[in-house]
Amino acid sequence: MNPHRPGNLNPVCNVIRYKLLARVRPVLRGFCGAALGLVALARAADIPAERLERGRALYERHCLPCHQGNGEGVSGAFPPLAKSDFLAADLDRAIRAVCEGLSGKITVNGRDYNGLMPPVVLEDRAIANILTYVLNAWGNPGGDVDASTVSRVRATTKFPTYEKQALASEYPPLPPAPAGFTLREVIRLPQKGVRLASDGIGRTLYILAETGDVWLLDVASGAIRQILRADDYLEKRPGDLGGPLFVLALALDRDGRLYLGANQQNAATFPAQSIVTIYRTTKIIDGAPAAPRPWFQVSYDGRPSYIHAVEHMAFGPDGFLYVGNGARTDGGFSDREAKFAGGGETPITACLWRLDPRAEKPLPEIYARGIRNAYGFCWNDRGEMFATENGPDAHAPEELNLIVRGAHYGFPYRYADWTTKAYDRTPEPPPAMTFTLPIPNLGPDGGFDAKNGKPLYTFDPHSSPAGIVWLGDDFPAGWRGTLLLTRFGNFINAPGAPDAGFDVLRATLSRDAAGNYQAHIHQILAALGRPIDLHLAPRGRVFILEYSRGTKNGQPFTAPGRILELAVAHR
């Protein structure tokens, strides 16, 4: 949510995101030729501002994770839309790519790309608004795409109507539950969810949507209502702000207050800044937390392509709020990019913070470092903390770590158990710095090398491990004392990247001869719709949040997912 993948969505990943609001350039009205699908050009000033705004909002929600907020894409992975010769040469082709998806080699602005773009599951008018926004942004030639043009092009694709495309994005069938458990669908969501929270009783669930809206679900009846609207609490700042507040973290404290972790980029400053804000509710209205206000805020030099920022928060056994603030780079690179600063990581990125909820103006303690993107963490009955971590674009294993206060987990100098550099420009570690290895995976699943019998540290590259819970006494023998975790699945379809994830894994921990943890990993649920979070409930229940509906790489993940309940079958 990678991706988003969730670590880079991110979602999903990462991942579950980076927008720069570009100025719209006026262009003389005219007509494109047949190669442009006879789309009428218009001055940007002649296009209603509200239509461009709708297009911008839709772009941020459906296109930004790959093509970025400034339209520059991600080097080597996702092609640019800014000043795109591919877009300008054949608009019909661009419309077809949005409606049908695109795979295979293409050349954009003189550079080759060979990836996969899933179709965008939206109605004709919505796609027309996105393309109109893109045509009038980032130095593109301008243009006004209408719904009839999209409809004409869509009719030539394998999804000739929106209805047929939506049908192809139906919810996947439920996989069989593990022996001794049941699996049921609780609710189909109105928006794509990224996080779950509750008071621990299990009667109600708080659901954070990727937009920043929050919903309250009565689990027994399936009744759902919206309790927070993003527009009512997210700070609006004047000027050329880089873009949306990606709200990806959610937690509930002992006093019934919700905490929401939001990430924004301000491109009006030089260099551009990433702004992290944690909002906390201040009232109870109609029985639900309400009136969020900024409780903690910090900013640091931003980056256009890799801004993981705050993607998970949770309260530890000590009552403190633990916050994962991810890396601002893919691999610690220090080069400048346009108006974005170089310099690699900052003292408060790629680490875990600890904040005191009793403080009105908390100061973050840096609890652990060298963590590229902790997309989920939890504690066992001994108070030990475990975290999932999303790896880089290089094909390094994703990690499961035992988090120890003051330890360093390698990023950006080391990945998994690698002793070689992931990139030529990977920085050298400071002298005498020691790193803590991830927990090794002894198989049989999750990326274990069965052919050679060698442990992997820890999961398949790009599988995007996300939400994680520890199972206690409510669960039967063989499950009690184990960890469950979701894997969002590939976000980057780079050459050499395996298609992995879309599942729930169980990690059974033991100690090796030196007393260090090792894990046997078993896949317990597979072919899920990009599962992004887990939430534990009493009586042996685990709620699984599916971000969308695609169950393998390349399938659309623009339609909202659902919540499933995995429960011990009480006899």
Secondary structure as UniProt FT lines:
FT   TURN            3..4
FT   TURN            6..7
FT   STRAND          30..31
FT   HELIX           34..36
FT   TURN            37..38
FT   STRAND          40..41
FT   HELIX           44..46
FT   HELIX           49..62
FT   HELIX           64..67
FT   TURN            75..77
FT   TURN            82..83
FT   HELIX           85..89
FT   HELIX           91..100
FT   STRAND          102..108
FT   TURN            109..110
FT   STRAND          111..117
FT   HELIX           124..135
FT   TURN            138..139
FT   HELIX           147..154
FT   TURN            155..156
FT   HELIX           162..168
FT   TURN            179..180
FT   STRAND          181..188
FT   STRAND          193..197
FT   STRAND          204..209
FT   TURN            210..211
FT   STRAND          214..218
FT   TURN            219..221
FT   STRAND          224..228
FT   HELIX           230..233
FT   STRAND          246..252
FT   TURN            254..255
FT   STRAND          258..266
FT   TURN            267..268
FT   STRAND          273..285
FT   TURN            286..287
FT   STRAND          288..301
FT   STRAND          310..315
FT   TURN            317..318
FT   STRAND          321..325
FT   TURN            338..339
FT   TURN            347..348
FT   STRAND          351..355
FT   TURN            357..358
FT   STRAND          365..369
FT   STRAND          374..379
FT   TURN            381..382
FT   STRAND          385..389
FT   STRAND          398..403
FT   TURN            405..406
FT   TURN            411..413
FT   TURN            416..417
FT   TURN            424..425
FT   TURN            431..432
FT   STRAND          441..444
FT   TURN            450..453
FT   TURN            461..462
FT   STRAND          465..470
FT   TURN            473..474
FT   TURN            477..481
FT   STRAND          483..487
FT   TURN            495..496
FT   STRAND          503..511
FT   TURN            513..514
FT   STRAND          517..526
FT   STRAND          531..537
FT   TURN            538..540
FT   STRAND          541..546
FT   TURN            553..554
FT   STRAND          562..568
//
